Amino acid sequence: MAYRIDAEGSVELGGRLVPVPRTVSAEARAFLAAHPWGEAPPPSAQAVPMWALREHVDAAMRSGAREAAALFPVAVEEAAIGGVRCQVVRPPVVPPENEGKLLINLHGGGFVLGSGSLIEAIPIAHVARLPVIAVDYRLAPEHPFPAAVDDALTVYRAMLRDHAPEAIGIFGSSAGGFITGQAAMRIAAEALPQPACLGIFTAGGDLADLGDTARIFTLMGFWGEPILPTDHPLSEIRAYLAGADPADPFVSPERGDLSHFPPTLLVSGTRDAVLSGTVRFHRALRRAGRPADLHIFEAMPHAHWYMPHLPEAREAIDLMAGFFLDHLAASRARG
């Protein structure tokens, strides 16, 4: 589907004009009006598999992490936890009331990109004043499902040896958000205690059906082509699943028993390709009687908190940090 976008960011869509809302910040209006790739055309995800763009995307994520660290100072140290490469992101100060609490972050990147990304972990660690363990889980297609979930569970089990489950939260954006939900299913199946809370951001619970908005929006709102132009799964989802049944509840938790899920925060935007998946998963959790909060940001595209200069990004980061702090119980490390 082709769109025409003018210099002000207004989109001509099906004979109607969709302007940039005046309710968003001046920074967001400029961001939504600007071509996301500047003067150069973007690498064509249709011409090459997405994982062929690792060098390009990982460099962009490293740049985003540096920008985040300039705004949200932290210390980062390498760690191997159960053989899984991780990075521990620590705020300048952990107040006494946060001792023993921690978060586990599963980064975004379409299941095939983003190795070592800290673009999500850095702001949350600083604002929440909590250590965040960023898991460098194995990527598809070399390591398909359930490798990433296995890595998340390995780190979670290790943390349970020294921390109470009510002092641990797990969160992720995009692919990391889907893996967060998959991890919760595995935690229940293995009779492990659930963490205190989950953050499932710009992600849903059904990889078999991403919903309507995936056929309307791109990862950058209206720029480019919708991420799901046909009824066929995305190539990166196919690579991640590698023959696993997308309707399996361990792949798509929305299709299974959600009665064990801990309190969950879901966040998206009205120009997010995964908005449908996010709101559907929220409804599924509520139907299962689980506490779940949903926040949708006007006109924001996929994972807008990756652009930390936006006031809307800071608002999202603040609400994420606040949710975690509201649900993590004070509990000193056991060891």
N, C-alpha and C positions, 0 to 999 in steps of 0.2 A: 504494500500500500504506500503510495507516494503522498507526501505532504508538502505544502509550500509554507515556509516560515519567513516572515519579514524581519526587518532590522530591529523591530521592537519585541520580537519573539512571538507575535501573534501567529496562529496556525490556521491555514485555510483547510478545512476538513469537511469533505462532503458538501460543499457549497455553503458552509457555515464558518464563521470566524471565531476562533477560540483564543481570546487574548490572555496574556500573562495576568493573573489576578493582581489587583492592587492591594489585596490583603496580605501579600507576602512582603518580605523585607526588600529594600532597595538592592541589597547584595544578591538576593535570590532572583529578583527580576533580571538583573544583569546576567546572572548565571544561566537562567532559562533562555535568554535571548541569544546567547553566544553559541557558536558552533563548537561542540565539545572537542573537536580535533583541530581547531584553528584552521589554517589555510590548507594543510595537508590532508588528503583523504585518509580515512581510517583503514587499518588493515582489514581486508575482507574476510569476515568469519565464514562467508559462504564459499570462498575460493580455497581455503585451507582449514583443516581442523583447528578448533579453538586452542588445543594444547600446543600447536605449532607457534602460538603467539606468546609462549611463556616468558621469553626474554623481554619482550616489549611490555607485557602487562606487569610482570614482577618489578621491572624498573619503575613503572608508574606507581605501583603500590609502595615501593621503597621511598619514592619521592613524597607520596602522601603521608607516610609514617614520619618522615623528617619534618614535614609541615606540622603534623600533629604534635610532635615532640617539642617544637618551638613554642607552641601554645600551651602544652600540657607537659611540663618537665617530669621525667621519670628516669629511673635507672633500669637497665636491661642486662640480664645475665643469662648465659647459655646453661641448659640443664638437659641431662638424659634421664628420663623417668621411665623405668621399665623397658629401656631400650628405645623409647620414642623421643625424638628430638623435640625439645620445648624451649621456649624463652620465657623467663620469669620477669615480668614487668612490675616494678615496685614504685610506689609514689614516694615523694621526698620524706613524708612522715606518715606512719600508721598510728592513729590515735589509740589509746588504750581500749576503747570500746570496740575497736575493729580487730584486736588481736585474736588470732585463730581463725578468722574468716578469710575466705579466698574465692576467686572466680576462675573458671576454666573457660577459655575462649577457643572457638573453632572458627577459623577465618573463612571468608568468602573466596570465590574464584571459580564458580561453575564446576566444582569437583575435580578440575584438571589444572588449575592455576593457583597462584597466591602463596606458594611455599614460603614460610617464614614471615608472612605479612603480620605487621603489628598495628595496622591502621585502625583497627577496632579496639585492641587491647590498651593502647597508650592512653587515649582520653578517659576511658572508664577507670583505669587504675588511678589516674591523677584525681579525677573528680570524686570518685567513691572513696578514695584513700584506702584502697585495698590492693593486695598483690593479685595479679592476674597471670595465670599460666596459659601462655599462647601455645597451642599444640600444633606442631608442624606435621600434621597427619599425612599419610601416604596418599598420593594423587593417582587418579585414573588418567589414561587408560592402562598404565603399567601396573597399577594396583587397584583393581575395581572393588566394588562393594563385596564384602563388608569391611575392607581393610581400614578405611577411615574411621568407621565405627569401632572396630577393634582397638585402634590406637586411642580413641577417646576413652573407651572403657578401661584400657590399661592405665591411663593417667588417673582416671577417677578412682579405680581400686587402690592405686598407690596413695592417693590423698586420703582415702578412708582409713588408712593405717595410722595416720597422725591427726586427723581432723574429724570432728563430728559431722555427719551428713547435713545436719541443719545449719552448718556454718559454710556450706559449699553451694555455689551456684554455677550453672553452665549456660553459656550463651554463644550465639553466632549469628552472622548476617548472611543472607543469600544461601549458597551451598552449605555454609556452616550452620545456618538456621535449620535447614532440612536435616543435617546430620545430628543436631541437638535433639530433635524429635525422635530420630531413629535410635539415638543413644538411650533416651528415656525408655523406649520400648525394650531394649536389651537389658537395661538395668532391672526392670520389672521381671523379665523372663529369667534372669539369673538370680532372682531373689535377693538382690542388693538393696540397701535402703536408698530411696530416692533422694536427690539433693533438695535443698530448701526451695529452690526456684529455678525457672528456666527463662531465658530470653531468646525468643524466636523472631528474628528481625528480617523484614523483607523476604520472608520465606513462608512456606505452608507445610501441609502434612500429606500431600498427595502428588507424587511424581508421575502418576499415570495420567493426571489431568491438571494442568496449570491454570485452567479457567479462561474466562473471556478476555481479561486485560492482557494476557500474553499474546493475544491476536490483535491488539490495538497498539500497545506501547513497546518501545525498545527499553534497553537498560538506561537510556538517557532521555526518557520521556517520549517526545515526538520525533527526535532526530534519528534518521536511519530507517531501518525496516523492523517491523514487529518481530519479537524473538521467536514466535511460533506461527509462521505464516501458513502452515498446513496442519493436518491432524497427526503428523508423525512426531515422535519425541525428538527433542534437541539432540544433536550429535554428542554433546558432552554428557547428557543424561544416559544415552545409549552406551557410551564408553564407561560411564560409572557403573551402570547396572550389569553390563557384560552378560546378558542372558538371565539375570535375576528377574523375577516377576514383579513388575511395577505395582501390581495390585496387592502384593504381599504386605501385610500390616507392618512388618519390620522394615520395609522400604517406604511405605506410605501409611504412617500411623493413623491418619484420618479414617482409614478403612478398618481399624481394629478397635480394641478395647482401650479407652483412654481414662478409665476410672482411677488409674494409679498415678496420673500425671500430677506433679507439684504445681503450685501457682506459677502461671506463665504470663509473660508480657509479650505482646505482639505489636510490631510497629511497621508502618508502610506509608505510602504517599499516594495521592490521587492520580499521579502519572507514573506509577510503578507497574512494570510488566507483571509483577507477582502480587499485585494488590488482591486479585480474586483469590489466589491461593491463601493469602494471609487471612482475609476475612472469613473464608470458609473454615479454616482450621480453628479460628476463634469460636465460631458458632458450634463446631463439633465438640470442642472442649466444654463449652457451656452446656450443650445438650447432655454431655456425660456428667454434668454436675461438678465440674472442676472450676476452681477460681482462675479466671483469665481476663486480662485487661487488654484492650485494643486502642491504639492511638494512630490516627491517620492524619498526615500532614498535607495541607492544601498545596496542589501543584508540584509536589516534590516527586522526583524520579526515584529509581532504585538506589537504596542505601545512601541517601543524601548526606548522612552523617560522615561519609568519607570525605566530604568537603568541609573541613572544620572551620573555615572562615565564614560560613553562612550562619547567621543567627538561628535559623531553623535547625542547623546541625547541633549547635550548642544546646538548644532546647531539648532535642532528642537525647543527647548525651546526658543531660541533667535528669531527664525523666527515667532513663535506663538506670543510672546510678542510684537514684532515689528508690526505684523499685527494688533493686538488689538490697540496699541497706534496710528497707522496710521488712524484708523477708529472711535475711540472714540472721540467725540467732547468735548472741554473744556466747562464744565457746572457745576457750583456750586450747591450743594444740595439745594433743594427748601425750605426745612423746616428749 
